[in-house]
Structure formats: C-alpha cells, structure tokens
Amino acid sequence: MSTVEVNGERLNYIEQGNGPPLVLLHGIGADAGLWSGVIDRLGVEYAVRAFNFRGHGGSSCNGEILVSALADDIAAATAALGLEAFDLVG
C-alpha cells in the first residue's frame, strides 16, 4: 500500500494498473479493501487509486472526520499525485 501526506494526515491508498486515472472512494466506516473484488479488473483499463479516508484503513486521523475534511484530503491527495483529471467512483 502506498501513502501520501496531505493536510496533516497520512492517507493510505492502493495503486494498480495503467491507463486513464480512476479514483475509488469507500463509504464512511469502510476502507479501500471494499474495492478488492474489482481493482484487478479495473486495473486492466485504468490506473486505479483507491484511497482510505482519514481514520479509515490505517490512514492517520489527526483532525476531525467531517465530510468537508475528507473531500479536502482527496482533492489534496490527487493533486499531490499529479492527477489533474480523473474519473471518480464512490
């Protein structure tokens, strides 16, 4: 599992495949493992990144878990990884 540091948090994420970027987001209380059944298939056509939100799946939690904070984290993480445009699944 890879990590990216953003907004005072360390977010874990799964990275697999080549092609156009595809970002997968899990629901509150789950983690990126939710996508394990489809990442292999999606990785054939896409460069998949499945993030763990702060406080989920081993990602740090130094701030509050607010929807706005989670969105800011993902925006910062995708920017830090150089993803200017991507498809989003959640």
PyMOL commands that set and color helices and strands:
alter all, ss='L'
color gray80, all
select helices_A, chain A and resi 32-42+67-80
alter helices_A, ss='H'
color red, helices_A
select strands_A, chain A and resi 2-6+9-16+21-25+47-51+87-89
alter strands_A, ss='S'
color yellow, strands_A
deselect
rebuild
show_as cartoon
